[in-house]
Amino acid sequence: MSSNDASVPRKRRPKKVLSPSAKYEIWLRLVRGEVTIAQAATEAGVDRSTVIRVRQVAKDGALAALAASRPGSPGKSQRDFELEEANAEIARLSEAVKELAVKLTLVEGKGGSV
């Protein structure tokens, strides 16, 4: 190895794209303690940072799904719950507008022209 070899940048290996099922399998093996991050990265042919990112995305996704789940209401997504809440708010605001319209009609009717 010559002194010039140290100054030549290493070639990056081509980026490997993992399928969702491959990411899931990596995550499962990490959770079960079957492999370390370094072992999972080597076996998958990716960088350790990729495995760390897979682990973080899986954790974030699981936490979001658990936060959105409500006991006794199977099959509803977070969007469904948000839609139900929005519809309830629309109904509440509609009732408030109706009440204010009635009050305005009464006030204008008593005072004549303003």
C-alpha positions, -999 to 999 in steps of 0.1 A, spaced: 0 0 0 15 34 -10 11 66 8 -13 79 -19 -38 51 -11 -47 67 22 -57 99 4 -79 82 -22 -116 82 -10 -132 48 -6 -159 39 -31 -193 37 -15 -212 6 -21 -244 9 -40 -274 17 -19 -295 -14 -11 -332 -9 -7 -349 -33 18 -384 -44 13 -410 -37 40 -410 -74 49 -372 -75 52 -373 -45 75 -399 -62 96 -379 -93 99 -348 -73 109 -369 -55 135 -384 -87 149 -349 -103 152 -337 -72 171 -366 -72 194 -362 -109 202 -325 -103 209 -315 -128 182 -290 -103 166 -272 -71 174 -275 -40 152 -241 -48 136 -250 -84 129 -283 -74 114 -266 -49 92 -240 -73 80 -265 -100 72 -288 -76 53 -258 -60 35 -266 -25 47 -251 1 69 -257 0 107 -274 34 104 -300 18 82 -308 -8 108 -309 19 135 -334 38 113 -355 7 107 -357 1 145 -367 38 151 -393 38 124 -408 6 137 -409 20 173 -425 53 161 -451 34 140 -460 10 168 -464 39 193 -486 58 168 -508 27 162 -511 20 199 -520 56 206 -547 55 179 -562 22 190 -593 23 211 -606 -8 229 -639 -21 217 -638 -5 183 -620 -28 159 -611 -18 124 -612 20 129 -582 40 118 -568 72 132 -584 90 103 -618 75 112 -615 88 148 -605 122 136 -634 123 112 -658 113 140 -644 141 162 -646 166 133 -683 157 127 -691 160 164 -674 195 164 -694 205 132 -727 194 150 -718 214 181 -709 245 161 -741 242 141 -762 241 173 -743 272 185 -750 291 153 -787 282 155 -789 295 191 -771 327 181 -794 332 151 -825 329 174 -810 354 199 -802 378 171 -837 375 157 -852 382 191 -829 412 197 -836 427 163 -873 421 167 -875 439 201 -855 469 192 -869 476 158 -844 492 134 -809 495 146 
